[in-house]
Amino acid sequence: MASARKIVVALIGFVVAMAVAGCTVPDTASGMPPITTADLRKMLGNPNKLKGIQYNREVGLAFQKRVLANLPGPMSLHSNGKRFESKERNRETSGRFKSVIPDGVAGASEGMTSPLPPLITTHPESTFIEVKAVNGVIRPNYGQWQILGMLDALSQSPAASSTGPRRAYPSLYFIVTGDTGISWEVEDEASKRNILVWLSFVAQTWSGRLQVTPPVCLNCWKVLKERQIAATLFGPTFGLPSLGSGASAGQDQPILDDNLIGDPGAPGDTSPNP
């Protein structure tokens, strides 16, 4: 428990320090180094000789499935396939994308300041979980305005209509690699809509296994008017599965975005990949 507290304190300090840089990235001084997009490539390899977008999509899918099955709490979720309508994403993409498909979906509970409430929730489908392996900064327009679309959909979720001193809040929960940053633009946009933004990273334990670190709230001080931190709980340790063979993808499919392929969803074979 003491080590967990130290990690959370380190994370909070780092979040504050990154205000100067204009984005939030995970702390790397906790004794548990976060993995990067390059680490994911090395861990998973490329046994099926996939290339470009196809390879990166399979890496992202393998990463997403294992993370969702080993969340803090502990909680285990299956990958979400449900679409949530977003008029704002529809507008920004001129009708190409009319909805969003979060990686994971959970509820929200009254009086709980956590992105992962108990199984019994008072407001279903009010937390979106996004597992991101991105070498760069995520802004509202990331992935064809995917992030703005999620905030828009969450603003229409059951928790968004909650009221009172113990009201429930919608949450957007990012679980990321160590080279992924969350822009202050995302936090500001979420705060305007009374949506909480949370951040965890995936770290490698000394035994070589992976683990999701405790979630830290990036904008609770804006929405709740006082800083509130989630329980200092890690997810269970886990390993990565074998890499898939490259199935076709639809809207908002998981993808490794490490600046070797251009924008997510870019067409064509953009080698090299390992």
Stockholm file with secondary structure:
# STOCKHOLM 1.0

chainA/1-274         MASARKIVVALIGFVVAMAVAGCTVPDTASGMPPITTADLRKMLGNPNKLKGIQYNREVGLAFQKRVLANLPGPMSLHSNGKRFESKERNRETSGRFKSVIPDGVAGASEGMTSPLPPLITTHPESTFIEVKAVNGVIRPNYGQWQILGMLDALSQSPAASSTGPRRAYPSLYFIVTGDTGISWEVEDEASKRNILVWLSFVAQTWSGRLQVTPPVCLNCWKVLKERQIAATLFGPTFGLPSLGSGASAGQDQPILDDNLIGDPGAPGDTSPNP
#=GR chainA/1-274 SS CHHHHHHHHHHHHHHHHTTTTTEECCCSCSSSCBCCHHHHHHHHCCTTCCCHHHHHHHHHHHHHHHHHTTBTTTBCCCCCCCCEECHHHHHHTTTSCCEECCSEEEEECTTCCSSSCCSSCSEEEEEEEEEEEESEEECTTHHHHHHHHHHHHHTTSGGGGCCSTTCCCCEEEEEECTTEEEEHHHHHHHHHTTCEEEEEEEEECTTSCEEECCCEESSHHHHTSSCCCCCCCCCCCBCCCCCCCCCCCCTTCCCEECSSSCSTTCCSCCCCCC
#=GC SS_cons         CHHHHHHHHHHHHHHHHTTTTTEECCCSCSSSCBCCHHHHHHHHCCTTCCCHHHHHHHHHHHHHHHHHTTBTTTBCCCCCCCCEECHHHHHHTTTSCCEECCSEEEEECTTCCSSSCCSSCSEEEEEEEEEEEESEEECTTHHHHHHHHHHHHHTTSGGGGCCSTTCCCCEEEEEECTTEEEEHHHHHHHHHTTCEEEEEEEEECTTSCEEECCCEESSHHHHTSSCCCCCCCCCCCBCCCCCCCCCCCCTTCCCEECSSSCSTTCCSCCCCCC
//
